[in-house]
Structures are given as structure tokens and as C-alpha cells.
Amino acid sequence: MSFANVDAYRSFDSAKPFASRQLVHNLNRIWSAAWLEGNEYSPELRRARELRPVVSAADHILDLHCTSQVVQPFWVYPAFARNAEAALN
């Protein structure tokens, strides 16, 4: 189990609750090789690079989020065979 977005969590200010969703990059959008192997730096990229070996070795990943809206649970990336297979099992 990992608590991934630690720096953003630490930046939380109850007066601006949505300002701490990210510091620079959206951690959920930077997992491609282009981002992870690129030259750009941010706290989110640093953390993703730290977590990359763990994520790559995992059989399955459950990414839990909270939202500002009431929503039904949903599956985000069923187009990837590995994810679709996990969802159907």
C-alpha cells in the first residue's frame, strides 16, 4: 500500500481545499515513459519516478480517489488489456 501524493497532501489548506490536488503536475497523468524518462522536474514526477519500480512490478493497482462531487465508482482505463482482464475477474 502506498500513499502517493504526500507533498500535495502536506500542502493542504482548508481555506483553499482544491489547491492541494497537485503542486505542479497531476500525478495521475505522468506515468508514460516520456514523462518518467524526461528532463522535467516536479514533486509529482519525483514521486512517480520513486514509485515506478513498485508500479511496474505490481500485478494489479487499485488507485483510490476522493472527489468534490458525489459519484458512482467507475473504471477508468478498460481499454488496456491488463486492466480489462482485472476488471472482469
Gaussian input, Z-matrix of N, CA and C with variables (Angstrom, degrees):
# hf/3-21g

backbone

0 1
 N
 C     1     B1
 C     2     B2     1     A1
 N     3     B3     2     A2     1     D1
 C     4     B4     3     A3     2     D2
 C     5     B5     4     A4     3     D3
 N     6     B6     5     A5     4     D4
 C     7     B7     6     A6     5     D5
 C     8     B8     7     A7     6     D6
 N     9     B9     8     A8     7     D7
 C    10    B10     9     A9     8     D8
 C    11    B11    10    A10     9     D9
 N    12    B12    11    A11    10    D10
 C    13    B13    12    A12    11    D11
 C    14    B14    13    A13    12    D12
 N    15    B15    14    A14    13    D13
 C    16    B16    15    A15    14    D14
 C    17    B17    16    A16    15    D15
 N    18    B18    17    A17    16    D16
 C    19    B19    18    A18    17    D17
 C    20    B20    19    A19    18    D18
 N    21    B21    20    A20    19    D19
 C    22    B22    21    A21    20    D20
 C    23    B23    22    A22    21    D21
 N    24    B24    23    A23    22    D22
 C    25    B25    24    A24    23    D23
 C    26    B26    25    A25    24    D24
 N    27    B27    26    A26    25    D25
 C    28    B28    27    A27    26    D26
 C    29    B29    28    A28    27    D27
 N    30    B30    29    A29    28    D28
 C    31    B31    30    A30    29    D29
 C    32    B32    31    A31    30    D30
 N    33    B33    32    A32    31    D31
 C    34    B34    33    A33    32    D32
 C    35    B35    34    A34    33    D33
 N    36    B36    35    A35    34    D34
 C    37    B37    36    A36    35    D35
 C    38    B38    37    A37    36    D36
 N    39    B39    38    A38    37    D37
 C    40    B40    39    A39    38    D38
 C    41    B41    40    A40    39    D39
 N    42    B42    41    A41    40    D40
 C    43    B43    42    A42    41    D41
 C    44    B44    43    A43    42    D42
 N    45    B45    44    A44    43    D43
 C    46    B46    45    A45    44    D44
 C    47    B47    46    A46    45    D45
 N    48    B48    47    A47    46    D46
 C    49    B49    48    A48    47    D47
 C    50    B50    49    A49    48    D48
 N    51    B51    50    A50    49    D49
 C    52    B52    51    A51    50    D50
 C    53    B53    52    A52    51    D51
 N    54    B54    53    A53    52    D52
 C    55    B55    54    A54    53    D53
 C    56    B56    55    A55    54    D54
 N    57    B57    56    A56    55    D55
 C    58    B58    57    A57    56    D56
 C    59    B59    58    A58    57    D57
 N    60    B60    59    A59    58    D58
 C    61    B61    60    A60    59    D59
 C    62    B62    61    A61    60    D60
 N    63    B63    62    A62    61    D61
 C    64    B64    63    A63    62    D62
 C    65    B65    64    A64    63    D63
 N    66    B66    65    A65    64    D64
 C    67    B67    66    A66    65    D65
 C    68    B68    67    A67    66    D66
 N    69    B69    68    A68    67    D67
 C    70    B70    69    A69    68    D68
 C    71    B71    70    A70    69    D69
 N    72    B72    71    A71    70    D70
 C    73    B73    72    A72    71    D71
 C    74    B74    73    A73    72    D72
 N    75    B75    74    A74    73    D73
 C    76    B76    75    A75    74    D74
 C    77    B77    76    A76    75    D75
 N    78    B78    77    A77    76    D76
 C    79    B79    78    A78    77    D77
 C    80    B80    79    A79    78    D78
 N    81    B81    80    A80    79    D79
 C    82    B82    81    A81    80    D80
 C    83    B83    82    A82    81    D81
 N    84    B84    83    A83    82    D82
 C    85    B85    84    A84    83    D83
 C    86    B86    85    A85    84    D84
 N    87    B87    86    A86    85    D85
 C    88    B88    87    A87    86    D86
 C    89    B89    88    A88    87    D87
 N    90    B90    89    A89    88    D88
 C    91    B91    90    A90    89    D89
 C    92    B92    91    A91    90    D90
 N    93    B93    92    A92    91    D91
 C    94    B94    93    A93    92    D92
 C    95    B95    94    A94    93    D93
 N    96    B96    95    A95    94    D94
 C    97    B97    96    A96    95    D95
 C    98    B98    97    A97    96    D96
 N    99    B99    98    A98    97    D97
 C   100   B100    99    A99    98    D98
 C   101   B101   100   A100    99    D99
 N   102   B102   101   A101   100   D100
 C   103   B103   102   A102   101   D101
 C   104   B104   103   A103   102   D102
 N   105   B105   104   A104   103   D103
 C   106   B106   105   A105   104   D104
 C   107   B107   106   A106   105   D105
 N   108   B108   107   A107   106   D106
 C   109   B109   108   A108   107   D107
 C   110   B110   109   A109   108   D108
 N   111   B111   110   A110   109   D109
 C   112   B112   111   A111   110   D110
 C   113   B113   112   A112   111   D111
 N   114   B114   113   A113   112   D112
 C   115   B115   114   A114   113   D113
 C   116   B116   115   A115   114   D114
 N   117   B117   116   A116   115   D115
 C   118   B118   117   A117   116   D116
 C   119   B119   118   A118   117   D117
 N   120   B120   119   A119   118   D118
 C   121   B121   120   A120   119   D119
 C   122   B122   121   A121   120   D120
 N   123   B123   122   A122   121   D121
 C   124   B124   123   A123   122   D122
 C   125   B125   124   A124   123   D123
 N   126   B126   125   A125   124   D124
 C   127   B127   126   A126   125   D125
 C   128   B128   127   A127   126   D126
 N   129   B129   128   A128   127   D127
 C   130   B130   129   A129   128   D128
 C   131   B131   130   A130   129   D129
 N   132   B132   131   A131   130   D130
 C   133   B133   132   A132   131   D131
 C   134   B134   133   A133   132   D132
 N   135   B135   134   A134   133   D133
 C   136   B136   135   A135   134   D134
 C   137   B137   136   A136   135   D135
 N   138   B138   137   A137   136   D136
 C   139   B139   138   A138   137   D137
 C   140   B140   139   A139   138   D138
 N   141   B141   140   A140   139   D139
 C   142   B142   141   A141   140   D140
 C   143   B143   142   A142   141   D141
 N   144   B144   143   A143   142   D142
 C   145   B145   144   A144   143   D143
 C   146   B146   145   A145   144   D144
 N   147   B147   146   A146   145   D145
 C   148   B148   147   A147   146   D146
 C   149   B149   148   A148   147   D147
 N   150   B150   149   A149   148   D148
 C   151   B151   150   A150   149   D149
 C   152   B152   151   A151   150   D150
 N   153   B153   152   A152   151   D151
 C   154   B154   153   A153   152   D152
 C   155   B155   154   A154   153   D153
 N   156   B156   155   A155   154   D154
 C   157   B157   156   A156   155   D155
 C   158   B158   157   A157   156   D156
 N   159   B159   158   A158   157   D157
 C   160   B160   159   A159   158   D158
 C   161   B161   160   A160   159   D159
 N   162   B162   161   A161   160   D160
 C   163   B163   162   A162   161   D161
 C   164   B164   163   A163   162   D162
 N   165   B165   164   A164   163   D163
 C   166   B166   165   A165   164   D164
 C   167   B167   166   A166   165   D165
 N   168   B168   167   A167   166   D166
 C   169   B169   168   A168   167   D167
 C   170   B170   169   A169   168   D168
 N   171   B171   170   A170   169   D169
 C   172   B172   171   A171   170   D170
 C   173   B173   172   A172   171   D171
 N   174   B174   173   A173   172   D172
 C   175   B175   174   A174   173   D173
 C   176   B176   175   A175   174   D174
 N   177   B177   176   A176   175   D175
 C   178   B178   177   A177   176   D176
 C   179   B179   178   A178   177   D177
 N   180   B180   179   A179   178   D178
 C   181   B181   180   A180   179   D179
 C   182   B182   181   A181   180   D180
 N   183   B183   182   A182   181   D181
 C   184   B184   183   A183   182   D182
 C   185   B185   184   A184   183   D183
 N   186   B186   185   A185   184   D184
 C   187   B187   186   A186   185   D185
 C   188   B188   187   A187   186   D186
 N   189   B189   188   A188   187   D187
 C   190   B190   189   A189   188   D188
 C   191   B191   190   A190   189   D189
 N   192   B192   191   A191   190   D190
 C   193   B193   192   A192   191   D191
 C   194   B194   193   A193   192   D192
 N   195   B195   194   A194   193   D193
 C   196   B196   195   A195   194   D194
 C   197   B197   196   A196   195   D195
 N   198   B198   197   A197   196   D196
 C   199   B199   198   A198   197   D197
 C   200   B200   199   A199   198   D198
 N   201   B201   200   A200   199   D199
 C   202   B202   201   A201   200   D200
 C   203   B203   202   A202   201   D201
 N   204   B204   203   A203   202   D202
 C   205   B205   204   A204   203   D203
 C   206   B206   205   A205   204   D204
 N   207   B207   206   A206   205   D205
 C   208   B208   207   A207   206   D206
 C   209   B209   208   A208   207   D207
 N   210   B210   209   A209   208   D208
 C   211   B211   210   A210   209   D209
 C   212   B212   211   A211   210   D210
 N   213   B213   212   A212   211   D211
 C   214   B214   213   A213   212   D212
 C   215   B215   214   A214   213   D213
 N   216   B216   215   A215   214   D214
 C   217   B217   216   A216   215   D215
 C   218   B218   217   A217   216   D216
 N   219   B219   218   A218   217   D217
 C   220   B220   219   A219   218   D218
 C   221   B221   220   A220   219   D219
 N   222   B222   221   A221   220   D220
 C   223   B223   222   A222   221   D221
 C   224   B224   223   A223   222   D222
 N   225   B225   224   A224   223   D223
 C   226   B226   225   A225   224   D224
 C   227   B227   226   A226   225   D225
 N   228   B228   227   A227   226   D226
 C   229   B229   228   A228   227   D227
 C   230   B230   229   A229   228   D228
 N   231   B231   230   A230   229   D229
 C   232   B232   231   A231   230   D230
 C   233   B233   232   A232   231   D231
 N   234   B234   233   A233   232   D232
 C   235   B235   234   A234   233   D233
 C   236   B236   235   A235   234   D234
 N   237   B237   236   A236   235   D235
 C   238   B238   237   A237   236   D236
 C   239   B239   238   A238   237   D237
 N   240   B240   239   A239   238   D238
 C   241   B241   240   A240   239   D239
 C   242   B242   241   A241   240   D240
 N   243   B243   242   A242   241   D241
 C   244   B244   243   A243   242   D242
 C   245   B245   244   A244   243   D243
 N   246   B246   245   A245   244   D244
 C   247   B247   246   A246   245   D245
 C   248   B248   247   A247   246   D246
 N   249   B249   248   A248   247   D247
 C   250   B250   249   A249   248   D248
 C   251   B251   250   A250   249   D249
 N   252   B252   251   A251   250   D250
 C   253   B253   252   A252   251   D251
 C   254   B254   253   A253   252   D252
 N   255   B255   254   A254   253   D253
 C   256   B256   255   A255   254   D254
 C   257   B257   256   A256   255   D255
 N   258   B258   257   A257   256   D256
 C   259   B259   258   A258   257   D257
 C   260   B260   259   A259   258   D258
 N   261   B261   260   A260   259   D259
 C   262   B262   261   A261   260   D260
 C   263   B263   262   A262   261   D261
 N   264   B264   263   A263   262   D262
 C   265   B265   264   A264   263   D263
 C   266   B266   265   A265   264   D264

   B1=1.4405
   B2=1.5303
   B3=1.3071
   B4=1.4538
   B5=1.5214
   B6=1.2877
   B7=1.4571
   B8=1.5183
   B9=1.3134
   B10=1.4578
   B11=1.5229
   B12=1.3027
   B13=1.4609
   B14=1.5323
   B15=1.3095
   B16=1.4605
   B17=1.5278
   B18=1.3198
   B19=1.4667
   B20=1.5271
   B21=1.3245
   B22=1.4687
   B23=1.5255
   B24=1.3085
   B25=1.4707
   B26=1.5259
   B27=1.3077
   B28=1.4683
   B29=1.5185
   B30=1.3268
   B31=1.4620
   B32=1.5288
   B33=1.3271
   B34=1.4653
   B35=1.5264
   B36=1.3326
   B37=1.4602
   B38=1.5276
   B39=1.3238
   B40=1.4664
   B41=1.5258
   B42=1.3303
   B43=1.4647
   B44=1.5310
   B45=1.3524
   B46=1.4703
   B47=1.5300
   B48=1.3179
   B49=1.4615
   B50=1.5279
   B51=1.3213
   B52=1.4584
   B53=1.5206
   B54=1.3043
   B55=1.4631
   B56=1.5230
   B57=1.3195
   B58=1.4610
   B59=1.5333
   B60=1.3004
   B61=1.4690
   B62=1.5213
   B63=1.3069
   B64=1.4654
   B65=1.5128
   B66=1.3141
   B67=1.4552
   B68=1.5222
   B69=1.3370
   B70=1.4631
   B71=1.5310
   B72=1.3195
   B73=1.4648
   B74=1.5220
   B75=1.3193
   B76=1.4566
   B77=1.5302
   B78=1.3248
   B79=1.4622
   B80=1.5232
   B81=1.3038
   B82=1.4632
   B83=1.5223
   B84=1.3061
   B85=1.4719
   B86=1.5282
   B87=1.3131
   B88=1.4710
   B89=1.5305
   B90=1.3243
   B91=1.4611
   B92=1.5178
   B93=1.3124
   B94=1.4676
   B95=1.5229
   B96=1.3204
   B97=1.4702
   B98=1.5295
   B99=1.3230
   B100=1.4730
   B101=1.5279
   B102=1.3201
   B103=1.4640
   B104=1.5272
   B105=1.3235
   B106=1.4575
   B107=1.5220
   B108=1.3102
   B109=1.4609
   B110=1.5210
   B111=1.3239
   B112=1.4519
   B113=1.5214
   B114=1.3166
   B115=1.4664
   B116=1.5185
   B117=1.3158
   B118=1.4630
   B119=1.5318
   B120=1.3263
   B121=1.4612
   B122=1.5289
   B123=1.2985
   B124=1.4617
   B125=1.5248
   B126=1.3157
   B127=1.4696
   B128=1.5308
   B129=1.3320
   B130=1.4533
   B131=1.5318
   B132=1.3280
   B133=1.4636
   B134=1.5237
   B135=1.3082
   B136=1.4661
   B137=1.5211
   B138=1.3228
   B139=1.4619
   B140=1.5248
   B141=1.3154
   B142=1.4684
   B143=1.5246
   B144=1.3148
   B145=1.4694
   B146=1.5205
   B147=1.3206
   B148=1.4638
   B149=1.5254
   B150=1.3272
   B151=1.4637
   B152=1.5264
   B153=1.3121
   B154=1.4638
   B155=1.5304
   B156=1.3280
   B157=1.4640
   B158=1.5340
   B159=1.2991
   B160=1.4614
   B161=1.5241
   B162=1.3176
   B163=1.4615
   B164=1.5280
   B165=1.3134
   B166=1.4735
   B167=1.5214
   B168=1.3111
   B169=1.4629
   B170=1.5285
   B171=1.3086
   B172=1.4661
   B173=1.5253
   B174=1.3135
   B175=1.4681
   B176=1.5241
   B177=1.3252
   B178=1.4634
   B179=1.5207
   B180=1.3239
   B181=1.4552
   B182=1.5170
   B183=1.2980
   B184=1.4541
   B185=1.5210
   B186=1.3023
   B187=1.4613
   B188=1.5186
   B189=1.3165
   B190=1.4617
   B191=1.5269
   B192=1.3067
   B193=1.4588
   B194=1.5124
   B195=1.3065
   B196=1.4523
   B197=1.5251
   B198=1.3040
   B199=1.4577
   B200=1.5230
   B201=1.2919
   B202=1.4666
   B203=1.5287
   B204=1.3283
   B205=1.4564
   B206=1.5288
   B207=1.3067
   B208=1.4534
   B209=1.5262
   B210=1.3277
   B211=1.4597
   B212=1.5185
   B213=1.3231
   B214=1.4464
   B215=1.5295
   B216=1.3287
   B217=1.4693
   B218=1.5246
   B219=1.3152
   B220=1.4566
   B221=1.5124
   B222=1.3211
   B223=1.4574
   B224=1.5187
   B225=1.3156
   B226=1.4595
   B227=1.5216
   B228=1.3183
   B229=1.4696
   B230=1.5270
   B231=1.3223
   B232=1.4670
   B233=1.5288
   B234=1.3272
   B235=1.4533
   B236=1.5349
   B237=1.3221
   B238=1.4515
   B239=1.5260
   B240=1.3137
   B241=1.4695
   B242=1.5087
   B243=1.3162
   B244=1.4726
   B245=1.5342
   B246=1.3161
   B247=1.4580
   B248=1.5223
   B249=1.3058
   B250=1.4542
   B251=1.5256
   B252=1.3195
   B253=1.4640
   B254=1.5311
   B255=1.3163
   B256=1.4767
   B257=1.5221
   B258=1.3114
   B259=1.4706
   B260=1.5243
   B261=1.3118
   B262=1.4535
   B263=1.5184
   B264=1.3153
   B265=1.4751
   B266=1.5086
   A1=107.80
   A2=116.02
   A3=121.22
   A4=110.22
   A5=115.27
   A6=121.18
   A7=104.14
   A8=117.57
   A9=121.09
   A10=115.89
   A11=118.92
   A12=120.43
   A13=111.01
   A14=116.43
   A15=123.23
   A16=112.24
   A17=117.91
   A18=120.33
   A19=111.70
   A20=116.72
   A21=119.81
   A22=110.11
   A23=117.04
   A24=121.27
   A25=110.97
   A26=116.39
   A27=120.84
   A28=112.50
   A29=116.97
   A30=120.56
   A31=112.98
   A32=117.49
   A33=121.44
   A34=111.66
   A35=114.71
   A36=123.34
   A37=106.06
   A38=116.89
   A39=119.91
   A40=112.47
   A41=117.65
   A42=120.61
   A43=111.53
   A44=116.71
   A45=122.74
   A46=108.29
   A47=117.56
   A48=119.80
   A49=115.84
   A50=119.16
   A51=120.33
   A52=113.20
   A53=117.81
   A54=121.60
   A55=111.97
   A56=118.30
   A57=120.88
   A58=113.18
   A59=118.23
   A60=119.86
   A61=110.85
   A62=116.37
   A63=121.92
   A64=107.95
   A65=115.91
   A66=119.44
   A67=110.20
   A68=116.66
   A69=121.81
   A70=110.24
   A71=116.60
   A72=122.11
   A73=110.72
   A74=115.25
   A75=120.86
   A76=106.93
   A77=117.07
   A78=121.69
   A79=112.40
   A80=118.06
   A81=121.00
   A82=113.38
   A83=118.16
   A84=120.85
   A85=113.45
   A86=118.43
   A87=119.71
   A88=113.04
   A89=117.63
   A90=120.39
   A91=114.10
   A92=119.14
   A93=120.09
   A94=109.36
   A95=116.19
   A96=120.83
   A97=110.63
   A98=116.60
   A99=119.65
   A100=111.06
   A101=117.08
   A102=120.22
   A103=111.46
   A104=116.45
   A105=120.41
   A106=113.11
   A107=117.22
   A108=120.84
   A109=112.19
   A110=117.35
   A111=121.87
   A112=112.55
   A113=115.33
   A114=122.04
   A115=113.93
   A116=116.18
   A117=119.32
   A118=110.05
   A119=116.26
   A120=121.06
   A121=109.81
   A122=115.31
   A123=123.10
   A124=106.13
   A125=117.74
   A126=118.51
   A127=111.83
   A128=116.90
   A129=120.25
   A130=111.23
   A131=117.10
   A132=119.69
   A133=111.03
   A134=117.25
   A135=120.51
   A136=109.67
   A137=116.82
   A138=121.10
   A139=111.19
   A140=117.89
   A141=120.78
   A142=110.34
   A143=117.37
   A144=120.27
   A145=111.31
   A146=117.62
   A147=121.01
   A148=111.07
   A149=116.36
   A150=121.38
   A151=113.54
   A152=117.60
   A153=121.40
   A154=113.94
   A155=120.36
   A156=118.52
   A157=112.57
   A158=117.21
   A159=121.39
   A160=109.99
   A161=116.39
   A162=121.29
   A163=110.33
   A164=116.99
   A165=120.64
   A166=112.13
   A167=117.75
   A168=121.73
   A169=113.01
   A170=118.00
   A171=121.20
   A172=111.81
   A173=115.26
   A174=120.06
   A175=110.42
   A176=116.06
   A177=121.91
   A178=108.30
   A179=115.51
   A180=121.28
   A181=108.02
   A182=115.85
   A183=121.79
   A184=106.30
   A185=116.21
   A186=122.64
   A187=107.95
   A188=116.95
   A189=121.61
   A190=110.59
   A191=114.86
   A192=121.51
   A193=109.93
   A194=114.92
   A195=119.44
   A196=106.18
   A197=116.94
   A198=120.55
   A199=110.13
   A200=114.51
   A201=119.77
   A202=111.07
   A203=117.06
   A204=122.49
   A205=109.57
   A206=116.35
   A207=121.05
   A208=107.22
   A209=117.42
   A210=121.60
   A211=109.81
   A212=115.38
   A213=121.80
   A214=108.19
   A215=118.67
   A216=119.75
   A217=109.85
   A218=116.28
   A219=120.00
   A220=110.60
   A221=114.90
   A222=123.30
   A223=107.10
   A224=117.46
   A225=120.54
   A226=113.94
   A227=119.44
   A228=121.69
   A229=113.23
   A230=118.14
   A231=118.81
   A232=112.89
   A233=119.15
   A234=121.03
   A235=111.96
   A236=118.04
   A237=120.39
   A238=108.52
   A239=116.56
   A240=121.24
   A241=112.26
   A242=117.87
   A243=121.39
   A244=110.93
   A245=116.89
   A246=121.02
   A247=111.43
   A248=116.80
   A249=120.43
   A250=109.99
   A251=117.50
   A252=121.05
   A253=110.14
   A254=117.01
   A255=120.50
   A256=110.96
   A257=117.22
   A258=121.51
   A259=110.88
   A260=116.65
   A261=120.39
   A262=113.45
   A263=117.75
   A264=121.58
   A265=111.35
   D1=141.94
   D2=-179.52
   D3=-137.30
   D4=138.97
   D5=168.95
   D6=-100.55
   D7=104.73
   D8=-164.21
   D9=-86.01
   D10=-40.21
   D11=-170.83
   D12=-96.87
   D13=57.14
   D14=-172.13
   D15=-63.30
   D16=-46.38
   D17=-177.65
   D18=-62.54
   D19=-42.03
   D20=177.40
   D21=-65.10
   D22=-41.23
   D23=177.60
   D24=-58.71
   D25=-44.39
   D26=-179.79
   D27=-65.16
   D28=-23.11
   D29=-178.62
   D30=-85.29
   D31=0.90
   D32=-174.49
   D33=-57.49
   D34=133.51
   D35=175.76
   D36=-131.04
   D37=117.10
   D38=-176.03
   D39=-61.30
   D40=-21.53
   D41=176.93
   D42=-74.21
   D43=-23.05
   D44=178.98
   D45=-135.24
   D46=69.18
   D47=-170.82
   D48=-62.69
   D49=-26.78
   D50=-178.49
   D51=-89.74
   D52=-7.42
   D53=179.30
   D54=-70.80
   D55=-19.07
   D56=-177.01
   D57=-96.24
   D58=10.69
   D59=178.01
   D60=-60.91
   D61=-32.93
   D62=177.55
   D63=-158.45
   D64=158.05
   D65=175.51
   D66=-94.10
   D67=-46.96
   D68=179.11
   D69=-128.80
   D70=-56.71
   D71=-177.31
   D72=-113.68
   D73=154.83
   D74=172.19
   D75=-76.87
   D76=114.97
   D77=-176.45
   D78=-56.95
   D79=-27.30
   D80=-179.69
   D81=-78.69
   D82=-8.82
   D83=-173.75
   D84=-112.36
   D85=10.62
   D86=-172.72
   D87=-122.54
   D88=28.76
   D89=-174.62
   D90=-94.67
   D91=5.07
   D92=177.47
   D93=-78.32
   D94=159.00
   D95=177.31
   D96=-58.93
   D97=-35.96
   D98=-179.73
   D99=-58.53
   D100=-43.49
   D101=178.22
   D102=-72.76
   D103=-49.63
   D104=-172.92
   D105=-69.07
   D106=-28.11
   D107=-179.56
   D108=-102.24
   D109=2.00
   D110=-178.83
   D111=-77.94
   D112=-178.61
   D113=-177.11
   D114=-95.11
   D115=-7.34
   D116=-177.55
   D117=-70.88
   D118=153.63
   D119=178.43
   D120=-130.57
   D121=141.68
   D122=170.53
   D123=-161.12
   D124=163.52
   D125=175.80
   D126=-58.79
   D127=-35.51
   D128=179.91
   D129=-69.07
   D130=-41.31
   D131=177.68
   D132=-65.91
   D133=-38.91
   D134=176.84
   D135=-58.94
   D136=-46.83
   D137=-178.47
   D138=-67.04
   D139=-42.24
   D140=178.18
   D141=-62.03
   D142=-40.58
   D143=177.81
   D144=-65.42
   D145=-35.77
   D146=176.05
   D147=-66.22
   D148=-39.92
   D149=-176.67
   D150=-82.77
   D151=-13.94
   D152=-173.82
   D153=-53.12
   D154=-45.80
   D155=179.62
   D156=-62.56
   D157=-36.02
   D158=179.53
   D159=-69.66
   D160=-45.80
   D161=179.73
   D162=-63.02
   D163=-42.64
   D164=-179.67
   D165=-64.90
   D166=-32.45
   D167=-177.51
   D168=-84.53
   D169=-14.12
   D170=-174.87
   D171=-72.34
   D172=142.21
   D173=173.43
   D174=-73.51
   D175=-39.10
   D176=179.76
   D177=-145.73
   D178=152.82
   D179=177.61
   D180=-130.16
   D181=129.18
   D182=174.78
   D183=-110.97
   D184=113.71
   D185=-176.90
   D186=-104.04
   D187=105.61
   D188=-177.63
   D189=-93.94
   D190=138.27
   D191=-179.42
   D192=-131.63
   D193=154.54
   D194=165.13
   D195=-108.31
   D196=158.14
   D197=-178.15
   D198=-132.80
   D199=166.52
   D200=176.80
   D201=-87.29
   D202=-5.81
   D203=-178.72
   D204=-121.47
   D205=155.84
   D206=173.10
   D207=-78.39
   D208=118.72
   D209=-178.88
   D210=-134.94
   D211=156.31
   D212=172.33
   D213=-80.29
   D214=148.28
   D215=174.60
   D216=-57.10
   D217=145.69
   D218=-179.22
   D219=-148.39
   D220=158.53
   D221=179.63
   D222=-100.77
   D223=127.33
   D224=-170.80
   D225=-88.24
   D226=-45.27
   D227=-172.26
   D228=-122.27
   D229=63.27
   D230=-179.71
   D231=-71.81
   D232=-12.07
   D233=-177.31
   D234=-69.84
   D235=-23.80
   D236=177.91
   D237=-80.56
   D238=126.40
   D239=-174.22
   D240=-53.53
   D241=-42.18
   D242=-178.91
   D243=-61.18
   D244=-41.00
   D245=179.96
   D246=-72.45
   D247=-43.07
   D248=179.85
   D249=-61.87
   D250=-40.69
   D251=179.32
   D252=-62.69
   D253=-43.74
   D254=179.00
   D255=-63.82
   D256=-38.23
   D257=-178.06
   D258=-67.97
   D259=-33.17
   D260=-176.81
   D261=-83.74
   D262=-14.14
   D263=-179.44
   D264=-86.15

